[in-house]
Amino acid sequence: MSENLDRWYATGRRKRAIARVWMTPGTGKVIVNRKDEAVYFPRSILRMIMRQPLELVESNEKYDFLINVCGGGTSAQAEACRFGISRALEKAVPDHRSPLKKAGFLTRDAREVERKKYGKRGARRSFQFSKR
């Protein structure tokens, strides 16, 4: 498989969210699900979480990102985007691996919600016991 040297692809996952990230050289524009990042993630903390790897390796204005994200909630989607962006940056410039790894951005957080069991109120919580 030949790699196109001016476009990199990576996948980021968190909880039930999956982010497919395409990175190209550009001016720092981020498009999430065909919307500007400020429209898709109106909370500034989510945009900050998503941009952490770019600020760490000082690549804020060097690359454009096209991200398709689905599943999960908004915070899980932002963290999935962060993971995908980190992986794409690592593919583009292998020297970025060390600082990204040290910051924990290349580690998949595998925690998932435990499924509900039958006869229980949730995953582990039982219904209230009544003696009489």
C-alpha positions as a Markdown table, in Angstrom:
| # | Residue | x | y | z |
|---|---|---|---|---|
| 1 | Met | 0.0 | 0.0 | 0.0 |
| 2 | Ser | 1.6 | 3.3 | -1.1 |
| 3 | Glu | 1.1 | 6.2 | 1.3 |
| 4 | Asn | 0.2 | 9.6 | 0.0 |
| 5 | Leu | 2.7 | 12.0 | 1.5 |
| 6 | Asp | 0.5 | 15.0 | 1.8 |
| 7 | Arg | -2.5 | 13.4 | 3.5 |
| 8 | Trp | -2.6 | 11.2 | 6.7 |
| 9 | Tyr | -5.4 | 9.2 | 8.1 |
| 10 | Ala | -5.9 | 8.0 | 11.7 |
| 11 | Thr | -8.7 | 6.7 | 13.9 |
| 12 | Gly | -9.4 | 7.7 | 17.5 |
| 13 | Arg | -11.8 | 6.0 | 19.8 |
| 14 | Arg | -13.1 | 6.8 | 23.3 |
| 15 | Lys | -16.0 | 5.0 | 25.0 |
| 16 | Arg | -18.6 | 4.6 | 22.2 |
| 17 | Ala | -17.2 | 7.5 | 20.1 |
| 18 | Ile | -15.2 | 6.9 | 16.9 |
| 19 | Ala | -13.4 | 9.7 | 15.1 |
| 20 | Arg | -11.9 | 9.3 | 11.6 |
| 21 | Val | -9.3 | 11.9 | 11.1 |
| 22 | Trp | -7.8 | 13.1 | 7.8 |
| 23 | Met | -4.8 | 15.5 | 8.1 |
| 24 | Thr | -3.4 | 17.7 | 5.3 |
| 25 | Pro | -0.9 | 20.5 | 5.3 |
| 26 | Gly | -2.8 | 23.8 | 5.7 |
| 27 | Thr | -3.6 | 26.7 | 7.9 |
| 28 | Gly | -5.0 | 25.1 | 11.1 |
| 29 | Lys | -8.7 | 24.7 | 10.1 |
| 30 | Val | -10.6 | 21.9 | 11.8 |
| 31 | Ile | -13.9 | 20.6 | 10.2 |
| 32 | Val | -15.9 | 18.2 | 12.3 |
| 33 | Asn | -18.8 | 16.4 | 10.6 |
| 34 | Arg | -18.9 | 19.1 | 7.8 |
| 35 | Lys | -19.2 | 21.9 | 10.4 |
| 36 | Asp | -16.6 | 24.3 | 11.8 |
| 37 | Glu | -15.2 | 23.1 | 15.2 |
| 38 | Ala | -16.7 | 26.1 | 17.0 |
| 39 | Val | -20.2 | 25.1 | 15.7 |
| 40 | Tyr | -19.9 | 21.4 | 16.4 |
| 41 | Phe | -18.2 | 21.8 | 19.8 |
| 42 | Pro | -19.8 | 25.0 | 21.2 |
| 43 | Arg | -18.1 | 24.5 | 24.7 |
| 44 | Ser | -14.6 | 25.9 | 24.6 |
| 45 | Ile | -13.3 | 23.2 | 27.0 |
| 46 | Leu | -14.1 | 20.5 | 24.4 |
| 47 | Arg | -12.3 | 22.5 | 21.7 |
| 48 | Met | -9.3 | 22.9 | 24.0 |
| 49 | Ile | -9.3 | 19.1 | 24.7 |
| 50 | Met | -9.4 | 18.4 | 21.0 |
| 51 | Arg | -6.5 | 20.8 | 20.2 |
| 52 | Gln | -4.2 | 19.7 | 23.1 |
| 53 | Pro | -1.8 | 17.6 | 20.9 |
| 54 | Leu | -1.5 | 20.4 | 18.3 |
| 55 | Glu | -0.5 | 22.9 | 21.0 |
| 56 | Leu | 1.9 | 20.3 | 22.6 |
| 57 | Val | 3.9 | 19.9 | 19.3 |
| 58 | Glu | 3.3 | 23.5 | 18.2 |
| 59 | Ser | 1.5 | 22.6 | 15.0 |
| 60 | Asn | -1.6 | 24.8 | 15.4 |
| 61 | Glu | -1.2 | 26.6 | 12.1 |
| 62 | Lys | 0.5 | 23.8 | 10.1 |
| 63 | Tyr | -2.3 | 21.3 | 9.3 |
| 64 | Asp | -5.9 | 21.2 | 8.4 |
| 65 | Phe | -8.2 | 18.4 | 9.8 |
| 66 | Leu | -11.3 | 16.8 | 8.3 |
| 67 | Ile | -12.9 | 14.7 | 11.1 |
| 68 | Asn | -15.9 | 12.4 | 10.9 |
| 69 | Val | -17.1 | 11.5 | 14.4 |
| 70 | Cys | -20.0 | 9.4 | 15.5 |
| 71 | Gly | -21.3 | 7.7 | 18.7 |
| 72 | Gly | -20.9 | 8.5 | 22.3 |
| 73 | Gly | -21.4 | 11.9 | 23.9 |
| 74 | Thr | -19.8 | 15.2 | 23.2 |
| 75 | Ser | -16.9 | 14.8 | 25.7 |
| 76 | Ala | -16.1 | 11.3 | 24.4 |
| 77 | Gln | -16.2 | 12.6 | 20.8 |
| 78 | Ala | -13.7 | 15.4 | 21.7 |
| 79 | Glu | -11.4 | 12.9 | 23.3 |
| 80 | Ala | -11.7 | 10.5 | 20.3 |
| 81 | Cys | -10.8 | 13.5 | 18.1 |
| 82 | Arg | -7.8 | 14.2 | 20.3 |
| 83 | Phe | -6.6 | 10.6 | 20.0 |
| 84 | Gly | -7.1 | 10.6 | 16.2 |
| 85 | Ile | -5.2 | 13.9 | 15.8 |
| 86 | Ser | -2.4 | 12.6 | 18.0 |
| 87 | Arg | -2.1 | 9.4 | 15.8 |
| 88 | Ala | -2.1 | 11.4 | 12.6 |
| 89 | Leu | 0.6 | 13.8 | 13.9 |
| 90 | Glu | 2.7 | 10.8 | 14.8 |
| 91 | Lys | 2.3 | 9.3 | 11.3 |
| 92 | Ala | 3.3 | 12.7 | 9.7 |
| 93 | Val | 6.3 | 13.4 | 11.9 |
| 94 | Pro | 7.6 | 10.4 | 13.8 |
| 95 | Asp | 9.7 | 12.7 | 16.1 |
| 96 | His | 6.4 | 13.9 | 17.7 |
| 97 | Arg | 5.9 | 10.4 | 19.2 |
| 98 | Ser | 7.9 | 11.0 | 22.3 |
| 99 | Pro | 6.2 | 14.2 | 23.6 |
| 100 | Leu | 2.7 | 12.9 | 22.6 |
| 101 | Lys | 3.4 | 9.5 | 24.4 |
| 102 | Lys | 4.7 | 11.3 | 27.5 |
| 103 | Ala | 1.6 | 13.5 | 27.6 |
| 104 | Gly | -0.6 | 10.4 | 27.4 |
| 105 | Phe | -2.3 | 11.3 | 24.1 |
| 106 | Leu | -1.3 | 8.1 | 22.3 |
| 107 | Thr | -2.9 | 5.8 | 24.9 |
| 108 | Arg | -6.3 | 4.4 | 24.2 |
| 109 | Asp | -8.6 | 4.8 | 27.2 |
| 110 | Ala | -10.4 | 1.4 | 27.1 |
| 111 | Arg | -12.9 | 2.1 | 29.8 |
| 112 | Glu | -16.4 | 1.3 | 28.6 |
| 113 | Val | -19.8 | 1.4 | 30.3 |
| 114 | Glu | -20.7 | -2.0 | 31.8 |
| 115 | Arg | -23.8 | -3.4 | 30.4 |
| 116 | Lys | -27.1 | -3.7 | 32.4 |
| 117 | Lys | -27.8 | -7.2 | 33.9 |
| 118 | Tyr | -31.2 | -8.8 | 34.1 |
| 119 | Gly | -32.8 | -8.8 | 37.5 |
| 120 | Lys | -30.8 | -5.7 | 38.4 |
| 121 | Arg | -31.5 | -2.0 | 38.3 |
| 122 | Gly | -28.3 | -1.2 | 36.4 |
| 123 | Ala | -25.0 | -3.0 | 35.9 |
| 124 | Arg | -24.6 | -3.9 | 39.6 |
| 125 | Arg | -27.2 | -2.0 | 41.6 |
| 126 | Ser | -30.1 | -4.1 | 42.8 |
| 127 | Phe | -33.6 | -3.1 | 43.4 |
| 128 | Gln | -34.4 | -2.0 | 47.0 |
| 129 | Phe | -34.9 | -5.0 | 49.3 |
| 130 | Ser | -38.1 | -5.1 | 51.2 |
| 131 | Lys | -38.4 | -7.5 | 54.1 |
| 132 | Arg | -42.2 | -7.3 | 54.4 |
